[in-house]
Amino acid sequence: MLVALASDLYFLLVDPADTPGWILAVIAQYRTRLALALFLLLAILAALRVRPTRLDPGVPYRSLLLRDGALAATVVAVMVGVTLFLTTAVQATFLAGPARVYAEEAAPKIVAYVNGVRTEIRQSRKERGASPERVRDLPPPAQTSEVEATLQPPTLRDLGRSIANFVLRAVLLGTAGGLVGVLRGRPTLSDDEKPGRAPRRE
């Protein structure tokens, strides 16, 4: 839940005036991907820690690990989804003002950093004697208005997308937890069955 809160309410924790432009650019570009990677890691850890407490007669232990691993990871997905849904609603209503202020202050610094890197790459290619086509083969300069638009807070209409992402996230994390359970339930070879070892003589 803390990861979900930090990924959505980051603008309350970061002051654009005191933060370098490259950090603001990294947050804007990789925040969602990093959060998803952390959610997946938490789901895998939950699936690794869970142990079946009730052994059903006739049900393989591997199947129990699959079931409980998928269930544990899905619980993580539900907690994350509920938190992100609530933070989306809060951003669209009570925290829309601070989010817009963050966007207005962070966008110029992000654009300055990105365009500065673009200029350095172009100059470096010129100094190495690259062809004119290679020198011009760069993304177009970033625009402050475009970057600021990507940093704007969500609206109430985005709650539907949040629910859709919640379902997809639950499927992804539940599947990952089930795979972890299957891997945990793999039978291990005994000493006599390990390859490269001579059979034991009576």
Backbone as CSV, one residue per row, in Angstrom:
resi,resn,N_x,N_y,N_z,CA_x,CA_y,CA_z,C_x,C_y,C_z
1,MET,0.826,-1.201,0.000,0.000,0.000,0.000,0.862,1.252,0.000
2,LEU,1.980,1.208,0.709,2.860,2.369,0.724,3.441,2.643,-0.660
3,VAL,3.769,1.566,-1.378,4.284,1.737,-2.740,3.222,2.374,-3.626
4,ALA,1.976,1.920,-3.496,0.888,2.477,-4.297,0.658,3.950,-3.961
5,LEU,0.694,4.279,-2.681,0.512,5.671,-2.281,1.629,6.554,-2.818
6,ALA,2.865,6.073,-2.707,4.000,6.872,-3.175,3.980,7.041,-4.688
7,SER,3.552,6.005,-5.419,3.545,6.095,-6.881,2.492,7.057,-7.396
8,ASP,1.379,7.205,-6.681,0.313,8.095,-7.147,0.375,9.491,-6.527
9,LEU,0.851,9.579,-5.290,0.882,10.862,-4.593,2.301,11.414,-4.492
10,TYR,3.120,11.089,-5.473,4.513,11.519,-5.464,4.640,13.040,-5.459
11,PHE,3.681,13.735,-6.062,3.775,15.193,-6.171,3.671,15.873,-4.808
12,LEU,3.196,15.143,-3.797,3.182,15.690,-2.443,4.513,15.496,-1.737
13,LEU,5.345,14.595,-2.256,6.622,14.271,-1.619,7.807,14.952,-2.289
14,VAL,7.627,15.390,-3.527,8.734,15.966,-4.307,8.468,17.445,-4.533
15,ASP,9.471,18.249,-4.225,9.394,19.696,-4.449,10.160,20.022,-5.732
16,PRO,9.469,20.395,-6.811,10.183,20.653,-8.071,11.242,21.744,-7.965
17,ALA,11.043,22.704,-7.076,12.005,23.799,-6.967,13.361,23.324,-6.453
18,ASP,13.364,22.295,-5.605,14.610,21.812,-5.012,15.074,20.490,-5.601
19,THR,14.434,19.997,-6.655,14.768,18.700,-7.235,15.402,18.902,-8.605
20,PRO,16.524,18.235,-8.882,17.152,18.375,-10.206,16.217,17.911,-11.321
21,GLY,16.439,18.480,-12.492,15.573,18.146,-13.612,15.625,16.694,-14.014
22,TRP,16.812,16.050,-13.887,16.907,14.658,-14.323,16.104,13.743,-13.421
23,ILE,16.004,14.079,-12.124,15.179,13.273,-11.217,13.702,13.438,-11.567
24,LEU,13.287,14.657,-11.857,11.903,14.884,-12.252,11.575,14.134,-13.540
25,ALA,12.535,14.104,-14.465,12.312,13.387,-15.727,12.203,11.883,-15.497
26,VAL,13.041,11.356,-14.610,12.980,9.920,-14.301,11.654,9.566,-13.654
27,ILE,11.201,10.411,-12.728,9.910,10.163,-12.076,8.781,10.154,-13.099
28,ALA,8.794,11.131,-13.993,7.730,11.222,-14.992,7.752,10.058,-15.968
29,GLN,8.949,9.557,-16.302,9.068,8.529,-17.327,8.890,7.116,-16.776
30,TYR,9.468,6.854,-15.593,9.555,5.471,-15.117,8.767,5.198,-13.846
31,ARG,8.018,6.146,-13.349,7.289,5.943,-12.092,6.315,4.773,-12.188
32,THR,5.525,4.717,-13.237,4.525,3.661,-13.373,5.175,2.297,-13.539
33,ARG,6.241,2.226,-14.344,6.905,0.945,-14.576,7.564,0.436,-13.310
34,LEU,8.208,1.342,-12.571,8.853,0.936,-11.333,7.831,0.451,-10.316
35,ALA,6.689,1.146,-10.234,5.647,0.726,-9.305,5.127,-0.664,-9.661
36,LEU,4.910,-0.922,-10.953,4.427,-2.240,-11.371,5.449,-3.324,-11.048
37,ALA,6.736,-3.021,-11.242,7.773,-3.995,-10.906,7.778,-4.295,-9.407
38,LEU,7.589,-3.282,-8.585,7.544,-3.495,-7.138,6.296,-4.281,-6.743
39,PHE,5.151,-4.012,-7.387,3.946,-4.784,-7.106,4.162,-6.258,-7.436
40,LEU,4.811,-6.515,-8.572,5.084,-7.893,-8.963,6.026,-8.571,-7.977
41,LEU,7.030,-7.823,-7.506,7.957,-8.377,-6.519,7.235,-8.720,-5.218
42,LEU,6.349,-7.845,-4.769,5.594,-8.113,-3.544,4.693,-9.335,-3.717
43,ALA,4.092,-9.470,-4.885,3.241,-10.635,-5.134,4.057,-11.926,-5.117
44,ILE,5.243,-11.890,-5.706,6.101,-13.085,-5.713,6.544,-13.433,-4.297
45,LEU,6.910,-12.417,-3.512,7.310,-12.675,-2.127,6.157,-13.270,-1.327
46,ALA,4.937,-12.760,-1.556,3.776,-13.321,-0.857,3.555,-14.772,-1.247
47,ALA,3.716,-15.085,-2.535,3.543,-16.467,-2.980,4.641,-17.381,-2.443
48,LEU,5.823,-16.840,-2.231,6.922,-17.648,-1.689,6.737,-17.938,-0.200
49,ARG,6.118,-17.018,0.501,5.982,-17.166,1.950,4.770,-18.002,2.356
50,VAL,3.786,-18.097,1.491,2.556,-18.796,1.876,2.801,-20.302,1.949
51,ARG,2.127,-20.943,2.887,2.204,-22.402,3.052,0.792,-22.929,3.289
52,PRO,0.413,-23.983,2.597,-0.922,-24.548,2.819,-1.099,-24.987,4.268
53,THR,-2.165,-24.553,4.889,-2.440,-24.917,6.284,-3.351,-26.125,6.395
54,ARG,-4.060,-26.428,5.304,-4.943,-27.581,5.319,-4.660,-28.438,4.105
55,LEU,-4.333,-29.710,4.337,-4.029,-30.639,3.262,-5.283,-31.454,2.955
56,ASP,-5.840,-31.257,1.774,-7.032,-31.985,1.371,-6.650,-33.376,0.896
57,PRO,-7.356,-34.398,1.321,-7.038,-35.772,0.887,-7.175,-35.905,-0.630
58,GLY,-6.198,-36.530,-1.224,-6.222,-36.771,-2.661,-5.803,-35.603,-3.520
59,VAL,-5.494,-34.456,-2.923,-5.065,-33.279,-3.685,-3.550,-33.160,-3.591
60,PRO,-2.832,-33.156,-4.714,-1.364,-33.043,-4.662,-0.930,-31.754,-3.969
61,TYR,0.171,-31.854,-3.256,0.695,-30.682,-2.549,1.054,-29.575,-3.533
62,ARG,1.469,-29.960,-4.745,1.814,-28.966,-5.758,0.587,-28.141,-6.143
63,SER,-0.562,-28.785,-6.232,-1.790,-28.060,-6.560,-2.172,-27.095,-5.445
64,LEU,-1.928,-27.493,-4.206,-2.219,-26.607,-3.083,-1.306,-25.387,-3.113
65,LEU,-0.036,-25.589,-3.464,0.886,-24.460,-3.560,0.473,-23.527,-4.685
66,LEU,0.016,-24.094,-5.811,-0.453,-23.260,-6.911,-1.644,-22.415,-6.472
67,ARG,-2.600,-23.069,-5.814,-3.806,-22.355,-5.380,-3.482,-21.263,-4.378
68,ASP,-2.685,-21.602,-3.356,-2.392,-20.622,-2.314,-1.468,-19.521,-2.812
69,GLY,-0.534,-19.860,-3.714,0.338,-18.835,-4.281,-0.444,-17.836,-5.110
70,ALA,-1.367,-18.337,-5.939,-2.206,-17.435,-6.735,-3.101,-16.592,-5.839
71,LEU,-3.621,-17.200,-4.767,-4.494,-16.456,-3.852,-3.725,-15.357,-3.126
72,ALA,-2.522,-15.668,-2.652,-1.723,-14.668,-1.938,-1.364,-13.498,-2.847
73,ALA,-0.976,-13.806,-4.088,-0.629,-12.730,-5.021,-1.857,-11.906,-5.392
74,THR,-3.005,-12.563,-5.497,-4.233,-11.830,-5.821,-4.633,-10.906,-4.681
75,VAL,-4.406,-11.328,-3.445,-4.686,-10.457,-2.299,-3.831,-9.195,-2.383
76,VAL,-2.562,-9.360,-2.754,-1.693,-8.188,-2.940,-2.267,-7.283,-4.027
77,ALA,-2.722,-7.883,-5.133,-3.279,-7.101,-6.228,-4.539,-6.348,-5.798
78,VAL,-5.371,-6.987,-4.982,-6.594,-6.331,-4.508,-6.254,-5.138,-3.622
79,MET,-5.305,-5.324,-2.704,-4.917,-4.214,-1.836,-4.356,-3.055,-2.647
80,VAL,-3.508,-3.370,-3.626,-2.936,-2.330,-4.476,-4.024,-1.648,-5.293
81,GLY,-4.929,-2.439,-5.867,-5.978,-1.875,-6.700,-6.908,-0.949,-5.943
82,VAL,-7.294,-1.356,-4.736,-8.169,-0.502,-3.928,-7.459,0.799,-3.569
83,THR,-6.183,0.692,-3.208,-5.422,1.900,-2.855,-5.305,2.846,-4.037
84,LEU,-4.979,2.304,-5.218,-4.834,3.152,-6.399,-6.170,3.756,-6.823
85,PHE,-7.251,3.022,-6.661,-8.565,3.560,-6.985,-8.887,4.757,-6.084
86,LEU,-8.604,4.604,-4.799,-8.892,5.698,-3.864,-7.987,6.901,-4.125
87,THR,-6.711,6.649,-4.416,-5.808,7.773,-4.683,-6.192,8.489,-5.979
88,THR,-6.676,7.730,-6.967,-7.143,8.367,-8.202,-8.337,9.276,-7.923
89,ALA,-9.263,8.796,-7.101,-10.424,9.610,-6.753,-10.014,10.858,-5.970
90,VAL,-9.058,10.705,-5.067,-8.595,11.850,-4.272,-7.882,12.871,-5.159
91,GLN,-7.055,12.375,-6.103,-6.366,13.296,-7.011,-7.344,14.060,-7.892
92,ALA,-8.411,13.384,-8.279,-9.370,14.030,-9.171,-10.245,15.052,-8.455
93,THR,-10.219,15.035,-7.142,-11.096,15.944,-6.389,-10.280,16.852,-5.469
94,PHE,-9.875,16.344,-4.334,-9.273,17.188,-3.300,-7.849,17.632,-3.628
95,LEU,-7.080,16.798,-4.341,-5.669,17.108,-4.580,-5.402,17.546,-6.011
96,ALA,-6.437,17.905,-6.732,-6.226,18.339,-8.120,-5.395,19.624,-8.175
97,GLY,-5.627,20.535,-7.232,-4.866,21.785,-7.206,-3.375,21.579,-7.020
98,PRO,-2.940,20.886,-5.955,-1.508,20.633,-5.796,-0.881,19.891,-6.964
99,ALA,-1.629,18.969,-7.582,-1.088,18.237,-8.725,-0.841,19.174,-9.905
100,ARG,-1.743,20.112,-10.137,-1.554,21.065,-11.234,-0.383,21.997,-10.957
101,VAL,-0.228,22.414,-9.697,0.918,23.256,-9.343,2.221,22.512,-9.584
102,TYR,2.268,21.234,-9.216,3.463,20.425,-9.461,3.748,20.356,-10.962
103,ALA,2.712,20.132,-11.764,2.896,20.038,-13.205,3.449,21.340,-13.780
104,GLU,2.938,22.472,-13.318,3.401,23.771,-13.818,4.860,24.029,-13.448
105,GLU,5.274,23.589,-12.264,6.641,23.862,-11.820,7.634,22.825,-12.352
106,ALA,7.192,21.586,-12.502,8.121,20.530,-12.915,8.331,20.499,-14.421
107,ALA,7.319,20.821,-15.201,7.420,20.703,-16.656,8.581,21.497,-17.249
108,PRO,8.779,22.787,-16.900,9.910,23.522,-17.491,11.266,22.894,-17.163
109,LYS,11.448,22.378,-15.960,12.737,21.781,-15.598,12.949,20.471,-16.343
110,ILE,11.881,19.700,-16.519,12.002,18.453,-17.275,12.350,18.740,-18.728
111,VAL,11.686,19.732,-19.318,11.952,20.093,-20.712,13.384,20.602,-20.869
112,ALA,13.844,21.414,-19.935,15.211,21.934,-20.004,16.225,20.797,-19.944
113,TYR,15.987,19.820,-19.091,16.922,18.690,-18.986,16.896,17.848,-20.250
114,VAL,15.702,17.492,-20.720,15.591,16.628,-21.902,16.192,17.295,-23.126
115,ASN,15.890,18.549,-23.341,16.450,19.249,-24.496,17.950,19.471,-24.351
116,GLY,18.423,19.636,-23.107,19.863,19.744,-22.900,20.583,18.460,-23.267
117,VAL,20.016,17.336,-22.887,20.611,16.041,-23.263,20.571,15.869,-24.775
118,ARG,19.486,16.281,-25.394,19.375,16.188,-26.854,20.464,17.009,-27.529
119,THR,20.714,18.220,-27.023,21.758,19.068,-27.599,23.142,18.452,-27.412
120,GLU,23.389,17.868,-26.253,24.687,17.226,-26.003,24.907,16.048,-26.931
121,ILE,23.878,15.261,-27.165,24.022,14.114,-28.065,24.318,14.584,-29.489
122,ARG,23.613,15.614,-29.907,23.832,16.141,-31.253,25.241,16.695,-31.399
123,GLN,25.708,17.439,-30.396,27.054,17.998,-30.450,28.103,16.899,-30.443
124,SER,27.869,15.850,-29.649,28.820,14.738,-29.591,28.918,14.031,-30.941
125,ARG,27.802,13.869,-31.620,27.836,13.226,-32.932,28.563,14.089,-33.947
126,LYS,28.391,15.385,-33.849,29.113,16.282,-34.764,30.617,16.178,-34.538
127,GLU,31.034,16.147,-33.277,32.462,16.080,-32.976,33.075,14.765,-33.433
128,ARG,32.281,13.687,-33.451,32.806,12.405,-33.912,32.764,12.276,-35.427
129,GLY,32.272,13.298,-36.107,32.241,13.277,-37.559,31.141,12.425,-38.139
130,ALA,30.019,12.338,-37.454,28.903,11.556,-37.962,28.286,12.227,-39.176
131,SER,27.579,11.439,-39.961,26.934,11.968,-41.156,25.814,12.932,-40.764
132,PRO,25.467,13.852,-41.667,24.370,14.792,-41.339,23.068,14.073,-40.994
133,GLU,22.801,12.956,-41.672,21.582,12.219,-41.354,21.622,11.688,-39.928
134,ARG,22.794,11.195,-39.541,22.951,10.677,-38.180,22.831,11.793,-37.149
135,VAL,23.370,12.966,-37.464,23.298,14.097,-36.537,21.847,14.541,-36.345
136,ARG,21.078,14.504,-37.431,19.684,14.950,-37.346,18.737,13.859,-36.838
137,ASP,19.245,12.650,-36.692,18.383,11.528,-36.268,18.172,11.576,-34.751
138,LEU,17.377,12.520,-34.316,17.082,12.714,-32.901,15.582,12.978,-32.728
139,PRO,15.043,12.670,-31.562,13.634,13.003,-31.322,13.433,14.515,-31.373
140,PRO,12.245,14.956,-31.697,11.974,16.404,-31.728,12.122,17.001,-30.326
141,PRO,12.415,18.272,-30.241,12.558,18.908,-28.926,11.271,18.789,-28.109
142,ALA,11.451,18.596,-26.817,10.291,18.500,-25.925,9.645,19.868,-25.768
143,GLN,8.333,19.861,-25.628,7.565,21.080,-25.448,6.990,21.123,-24.042
144,THR,7.074,22.290,-23.425,6.599,22.424,-22.051,5.115,22.103,-21.937
145,SER,4.336,22.552,-22.894,2.895,22.315,-22.824,2.567,20.821,-22.885
146,GLU,3.311,20.079,-23.705,3.062,18.642,-23.822,3.440,17.907,-22.533
147,VAL,4.591,18.264,-21.969,5.018,17.617,-20.730,4.064,17.957,-19.592
148,GLU,3.656,19.214,-19.525,2.727,19.623,-18.469,1.397,18.886,-18.594
149,ALA,0.964,18.626,-19.826,-0.290,17.899,-20.025,-0.196,16.471,-19.504
150,THR,0.984,15.839,-19.634,1.133,14.465,-19.141,1.173,14.398,-17.615
151,LEU,1.470,15.511,-16.970,1.563,15.540,-15.508,0.271,15.988,-14.837
152,GLN,-0.739,16.295,-15.623,-1.997,16.777,-15.050,-2.669,15.674,-14.230
153,PRO,-3.438,16.046,-13.205,-4.107,15.025,-12.373,-5.216,14.322,-13.150
154,PRO,-5.592,13.123,-12.731,-6.689,12.413,-13.402,-8.017,13.093,-13.123
155,THR,-9.005,12.721,-13.913,-10.366,13.208,-13.714,-11.234,12.051,-13.213
156,LEU,-12.452,12.373,-12.846,-13.348,11.332,-12.352,-13.640,10.286,-13.423
157,ARG,-13.539,10.675,-14.692,-13.751,9.698,-15.763,-12.656,8.643,-15.791
158,ASP,-11.501,8.964,-15.217,-10.399,8.002,-15.192,-10.618,6.888,-14.173
159,LEU,-11.639,6.982,-13.349,-11.907,5.912,-12.390,-12.265,4.610,-13.109
160,GLY,-12.926,4.712,-14.247,-13.227,3.508,-15.019,-11.964,2.826,-15.506
161,ARG,-11.009,3.629,-15.968,-9.728,3.052,-16.386,-8.989,2.451,-15.202
162,SER,-9.119,3.064,-14.027,-8.487,2.512,-12.840,-9.051,1.135,-12.495
163,ILE,-10.368,0.959,-12.669,-10.971,-0.347,-12.409,-10.474,-1.375,-13.417
164,ALA,-10.370,-0.980,-14.690,-9.866,-1.903,-15.712,-8.429,-2.311,-15.417
165,ASN,-7.604,-1.348,-15.022,-6.223,-1.668,-14.662,-6.172,-2.574,-13.436
166,PHE,-7.116,-2.384,-12.509,-7.179,-3.235,-11.322,-7.426,-4.688,-11.720
167,VAL,-8.333,-4.926,-12.650,-8.622,-6.294,-13.098,-7.405,-6.900,-13.789
168,LEU,-6.788,-6.137,-14.700,-5.613,-6.649,-15.405,-4.465,-6.928,-14.440
169,ARG,-4.298,-6.056,-13.449,-3.233,-6.242,-12.468,-3.487,-7.485,-11.622
170,ALA,-4.747,-7.725,-11.265,-5.077,-8.911,-10.478,-4.788,-10.188,-11.272
171,VAL,-5.119,-10.177,-12.564,-4.835,-11.347,-13.403,-3.330,-11.581,-13.510
172,LEU,-2.576,-10.501,-13.737,-1.125,-10.620,-13.888,-0.470,-11.134,-12.613
173,LEU,-0.781,-10.500,-11.485,-0.141,-10.893,-10.235,-0.615,-12.267,-9.781
174,GLY,-1.897,-12.575,-9.978,-2.385,-13.895,-9.621,-1.714,-14.982,-10.429
175,THR,-1.523,-14.734,-11.721,-0.819,-15.706,-12.563,0.621,-15.885,-12.111
176,ALA,1.279,-14.766,-11.797,2.664,-14.861,-11.315,2.737,-15.647,-10.015
177,GLY,1.791,-15.411,-9.101,1.780,-16.169,-7.856,1.541,-17.650,-8.079
178,GLY,0.639,-17.989,-9.016,0.409,-19.389,-9.333,1.644,-20.061,-9.906
179,LEU,2.378,-19.351,-10.779,3.607,-19.915,-11.336,4.648,-20.148,-10.257
180,VAL,4.726,-19.216,-9.311,5.660,-19.411,-8.196,5.270,-20.645,-7.398
181,GLY,3.977,-20.842,-7.155,3.523,-22.030,-6.449,3.860,-23.300,-7.187
182,VAL,3.707,-23.286,-8.521,4.051,-24.473,-9.318,5.535,-24.778,-9.212
183,LEU,6.365,-23.730,-9.298,7.814,-23.933,-9.200,8.203,-24.437,-7.817
184,ARG,7.540,-23.963,-6.793,7.836,-24.444,-5.440,7.440,-25.897,-5.279
185,GLY,6.450,-26.347,-6.013,5.965,-27.712,-5.861,6.653,-28.722,-6.746
186,ARG,7.695,-28.300,-7.474,8.400,-29.256,-8.328,9.058,-30.320,-7.478
187,PRO,8.932,-31.591,-7.850,9.600,-32.645,-7.087,11.104,-32.566,-7.268
188,THR,11.833,-32.763,-6.196,13.291,-32.749,-6.249,13.804,-34.168,-6.394
189,LEU,14.903,-34.311,-7.100,15.486,-35.625,-7.306,16.222,-36.088,-6.061
190,SER,16.078,-37.348,-5.771,16.828,-37.918,-4.652,18.275,-38.092,-5.050
191,ASP,19.110,-38.439,-4.087,20.534,-38.596,-4.371,20.780,-39.684,-5.403
192,ASP,19.979,-40.796,-5.362,20.177,-41.891,-6.300,19.720,-41.527,-7.705
193,GLU,18.828,-40.521,-7.844,18.273,-40.167,-9.143,19.011,-39.028,-9.817
194,LYS,19.949,-38.367,-9.117,20.660,-37.234,-9.691,21.565,-37.701,-10.821
195,PRO,21.607,-36.965,-11.943,22.452,-37.380,-13.057,23.925,-37.286,-12.703
196,GLY,24.707,-38.205,-13.346,26.131,-38.187,-13.124,26.562,-38.885,-11.856
197,ARG,25.684,-39.584,-11.183,26.026,-40.251,-9.950,25.790,-41.756,-10.144
198,ALA,26.749,-42.555,-9.809,26.663,-44.010,-9.988,25.584,-44.572,-9.090
199,PRO,24.814,-45.575,-9.570,23.792,-46.170,-8.717,24.392,-46.846,-7.501
200,ARG,23.626,-46.785,-6.412,24.111,-47.376,-5.171,24.081,-48.909,-5.267
201,ARG,25.134,-49.540,-4.842,25.225,-50.997,-4.848,24.821,-51.543,-3.492
202,GLU,24.031,-52.618,-3.548,23.625,-53.254,-2.281,24.766,-54.082,-1.724
